[in-house]
Amino acid sequence: MNIRVICAALAATAALGLAACEKQGPLEKAGEEVDEAVDTIKNGGEESTASKVDDAVDEAREAVEDKKN
């Protein structure tokens, strides 16, 4: 896949994720982890690009929350 497309998708997802920026509960986090694990298994043990993007968005969201507090 083209690196520009991946970067654009990452930037768009991060912007949307930061705009929504609501605090996730423990069940939501657990559900995301299960979804990512299933995707990883489907990809033969390799983490999918979507999972990597989701992880980056989660990290950015947590960083914003930490800055607020």
WODA-V642724 format. One record per residue. N is the residue number from 1. RES is the residue in one small letter. D_FIRST is the distance of its C-alpha to the first C-alpha in Angstrom with 2 decimals. Layout:
BEGIN
n;res;d_first
N;RES;D_FIRST
N;RES;D_FIRST
END
This chain:
BEGIN
n;res;d_first
1;m;0.00
2;n;3.77
3;i;6.33
4;r;8.65
5;v;7.33
6;i;7.36
7;c;10.67
8;a;12.01
9;a;11.61
10;l;13.23
11;a;15.90
12;a;16.73
13;t;17.06
14;a;19.12
15;a;21.29
16;l;22.02
17;g;22.69
18;l;25.01
19;a;26.72
20;a;27.53
21;c;28.49
22;e;30.89
23;k;32.02
24;q;30.81
25;g;33.45
26;p;33.44
27;l;32.77
28;e;29.65
29;k;28.34
30;a;29.31
31;g;27.62
32;e;24.29
33;e;24.73
34;v;25.51
35;d;22.47
36;e;20.21
37;a;22.24
38;v;21.88
39;d;18.07
40;t;18.18
41;i;20.63
42;k;18.61
43;n;15.67
44;g;18.27
45;g;19.13
46;e;15.82
47;e;15.22
48;s;12.43
49;t;10.18
50;a;12.66
51;s;15.51
52;k;14.52
53;v;14.37
54;d;17.65
55;d;19.17
56;a;18.51
57;v;20.07
58;d;22.94
59;e;23.62
60;a;23.74
61;r;26.03
62;e;28.25
63;a;28.52
64;v;29.66
65;e;32.12
66;d;33.46
67;k;34.05
68;k;35.92
69;n;38.23
END
